[in-house]
Amino acid sequence: MNPLHTGPYRLISPMRDYLDFEKPIREIEEKIEKLSAAPASKSNAQDEIRKLRTKLIQVEYELYGKLSPWQRTQLARHPQRPSTLDYINALCRDFLELHGDRSFGDDRAIVGGFARFNDQSIMIIGHQKGKTLKERMQRNFGMPNPEGYRKALRLMRMAEKFGRPVVTFIDTPGAYPGIGAEERGQAEAIAHNLFVMSRLAVPIVSIVIGEGGSGGALALGVSDRVLMLEHGIYSVISPEGCAAILWDDPTKVPDAAAALKMTAKDLVDLHIVDEVIPEPLGGAHRDPQAITERVAKSLTSQLAQLADLSVPTLLTQRDEKYRAIGSVSNLSAAPQ
């Protein structure tokens, strides 16, 4: 059992790791910790702690209430952010992980299998980055090879065969760009997933739980409902890659993050994401139990709505959803 799983919808938050922009919060919390460890004889310690706690709340609301796209990107990549397996173990029971693509091998950057969610059998698939450095290396830092996408495709077809809805968790920097991956057909594997998911005859719900990078994310994201955590990101390219291509200047990364329109709010406005799941103050890693309960509530609602649709209606609405994304201006109709 995953050590973060302690019952239905429960996760235990690990020791906190601070991001650079969270320095003011870190300084206050360290002062509180130091005062809490002081001898009880110091009568003014408790008063000072109360003042610091009040100040901490104010600083947190001010800081997290006006996050820039680049700061949200850092939160989306936070090493302590709950992963696919964390959500599976907290949300589901009887998870049976299935391995291999029946062609080359098993890619540990993607996990999937049958599970029971709210007493309903589902197929659940997602990217897995890993927690420790050793596990991250084993899972290729969440960057799948072609066999990972072919494994996901095999599981989706299995779900269709048995009439089970598919739930995907998206959290990847992108598909692995190595020579071996390209030789084994990385682009074809991603494209095949897009094609099959567009016509899969069962409901599909995708949740961006962290970082959704390029086609590596989209290969699990052609779904009837796309949900996204408040501080997640979903983009055709990383801010670093964009800054390198457009400006050849790493200092332009924050500008690239803003220009890419990759935050949850941006994507709802662009009609790419259907629902934003609010995160606890400071991010999902600050209160894993709360975010798990919110994910469970949204997932329950979306699956119930999709269950009422016939297969022809489901496929028609899915087709219309993706055809409606984006807009075209008729330049020829512009005033001369």
N, C-alpha and C positions, 0 to 999 in steps of 0.2 A: 504493500500500500504506500502511496505517496505520503511523505512525512507532513505535507501541508494539509492532508485530508483528515478531518476529525469528525466527520458526520455530514448530513445533508446540507449542502450550500455553505460549508465552513472551510475557511483557509486560515492558517496562522501566518501573520506577517513576520518576515525575517528581520534581522538587524538592519537598521536603516543605513543606506548609502546615499550621500548627498551629491547633487549636481552642482556645477560651478555657480549658477545663478541663485542657488539656495543657500549661499553663504550667510546672509543675515539670519536665516532660520537656524542654521547650524550653531551660530554664535550664541543665540538666546537659549537654545536647548542645552548647550554645553554648560552655560551658567546655571541653569535650573538643576542639571544633574550634579554639578559641584556643590551647590547649596543644599541639595537634598541629602548629600553625603556628609554634611557638616554635623558636628555634635549637637544634640538636642538642647544643650545649654544656651546656644545662641538664639535668644528669643526673637530677634528681628529677622531670622532666616525665613520663617514661614510667610511673613509679610512681604519680603522681597520676592519670594517664589510666586506669590499670588500676583504681584505686579508684573513679573516677567511672563507669567502665563497669559495675562490679559494682553500684554504687548505682543506676545507670540501670535495670538489669534488675529490681531489687527494686521500684523506683518504678513501672515499667511493669506488673508483675504485680499490684501493689496497686491501681493506678488502674483498669486495664482489667478486673480481676477483680470489681469491684463498681460497674459503670456503672449509672447510673439510666436509666429509660426516656427521659428528655429528652436525656441524653448520647448514648444510642444513636441517637436521632433526628438529632442533630448529625453523628454518624459516617455515618449513612445518606445524609445530604445533602452529605457532604464533596465539594468541587469536584474533587478528584483521584481520586475513586473510579472504578474501571473502569466504562465505559459499555457499552451494548448493542453498539455497533460495535467496541469494544475486544475484547469476548468473541467476536464473530463472526469478526474477523480473526485472533484467536489460536486459536480452536477449529476453525474451518472452512476449507475451501478451495473454490475455484470459486464464491464467493458472487456471485450475479447479482441485484442490487437491482432491484426492480420498483416502478414509480411510478404514482400517480394512482388515483382512485376511479371513473373512467369516468363521472363525473357532474358534478363541480365543479372539482376540481384535485388537486394533490399536496400533502400535508401532511408537512413535513419533521420534525415532532415524532414521527412513527412511521416506522421503516425496516423493510423486509422483502424477502424474496426466497428463491429456492431456493439451497441450499448443500449441500456434502458434509461430513458429520461422521462420522469413523471409517469412511469409504468407504460411508456410507449417505446417500441423498438425503433431505433434510428441507426443510420450509418453516420459516424462522426469521423471527420478527417481534418488534419491541420498541420501547419508548419511547427517544427519544434527546434528552438535554438539551443537549448541546454542551459544549465545554470553555472556549473563550474567550468574552468578552462578545459579540463579533460573531456567533459561531456560536450562542450561546445565544439571541440575538435572532432569528436565522434559523430556529431550531428551536422558537421560542416557549417556551423554558425547559422543554421536555418536556411541555407542556400541549397535547394534540391538539384539533383542531377536528373537527366531524362527518366531514369528508372523510378525516381520518386513520383513524378507526374504520371507515369504509366501505372504505378501501383495505385495512385489515387483514382485513376480512370477505371482500373479493374474493380475497385471497391464501389465506385459509383454505379457501374453496370450491374454489380451484384445486388446493390440496393434496389435498382430498378427491377431486377428479376423477381425479387421478393416483395416488391411494393412498399419499401421503407423510405421515409424521407431522408434527405441528406443534409447534414449540418457541417459547415466548414469553418475553421478558425484560421484567419489569415495573419501571419506574423513573420515576415521575411524581408531581408534587404533586396532580394531578387533571386532569380535562378542563377545557379553557379555558372560563371563564364569561362570555365577552363577548357583546354583543348580537347580533353577526353569527352567532356559533356557535349561539345559541338560535334565531335566525330560520331557520337552515339545518337545524334539527332535531337538536340535540345529544342530547337525552334519547332520542329515537327511535333514533338511531344506536347509542347505548350499549345500549339495551334489545334491539335487533335482534341485536347481537353476542352478548349473553347467551343469547338464544333459539337462535340457530344453533349456537353452541359447545356448548350442552347436548346437541345431537343430531348433531354432526359425526361422521361414520363413520370417523374415523382417530384414532390416539392423540394426545393433547395433553399436553404437559408445560410448566408455567409455573414460572419462577424469579424470585422477588423479589430483585433485585440491589441495590436501594437503598431508595427511598421508594415505597410503594404507596398512593396516595391516592384514596379514594372510588371512585365508579363509573368514573372515568377509568382506574383500575388494574384494576378488576373486568372491564372490557370485554375485557381480554386474559387474564383469569384463571380462566375457567370451564373447568377442565381435569381430566384424570384424576389427575394428580399435581401438587401445589403444593409446590415447594421454596423455601427461603428462606435467604438468607445470614444468618449469626449476628447481625449488627448491622443488618439491614434492619428496616423497619417496614411495617405493612400495616393500614390503618385506614379507617373510614368518613368521618373528618374529620381535619384536621390539629390538633395540640395548640393552635396559635394560634387556629384557628377555634372550637374547643371552648371555650377560655378566654373568647373574646369573647362567645360566645352565652350561656354559663352564668353567667359572673361579670362580664363587661364589665371585665376586669382583666388586663392583659398579664403581671402578676407571677404569675398562676395557671397559666401555660403548663406548668411542670414538673409541677404537680398534675394537669393535664389529661392529660399524656402518660402518667402512671402509671394514671389512671383508665380510659383507653381500652383498656388491655390489648392494645397494638399491637406488642409485641416478639415475636421468634421463639419464645421459650420460652412466652409467654402463648398464642400461636396454636397451638402444638403441643398444649398442655394443653386447648385448646378444640376440638381435632380439625379445625381449619381448614387447617393446614399439615401436610404429610405427612413432611417431612424438613428438618432444619436443617443447612446446610453450614457447618462451622466456618471462621472467618476467622483469618488470621495475627494475632499480637499487635499491637494498635493499629489493626486494620481492614484491609479488602481493599486499600486504596491503599498500605499499607506493604510488601506483597509480592505484586504482581499475578500473578507467575508461580505462586506457591503457590496462590492462590485460583482461578486458571484451571484448574490441574490438579485441584483438588478438585471444581470445577463439572463438568469433563469426566468425572471418575469417577462422580459421582452421575447425570449425564445419561445416560451409557452404561448404567448399571445399570437406570435407570427405563425407558428405551426398550426394552431387552431384555425386561424383564418384561411390558410392554404389548404387545410384538410377538407374544407367544404367545397373546393373547386373541382370540377371534372377535369380529366386530363386534357381534352381539347381547349377548355377555357384557360387552364394553367399555361399551356404552351403558347396560346395566343397572347395572353397578358405578358408573358416573358418576352416574346418577340417584340411587342409594342414598347415595352419598357426600354429595351436597348436601342430600338430605332429612334426613340424620342430624345436620346441623349445628344446634346450638342445642338447647334443652330447654324443655319446657312444664310448669308446675306445675298440678296439678289443685286449684284453690283450694276447690272445692266439697267436696272430700274431707277438708279440714282439720277438726280437732276444733272443735266449737262452744264 
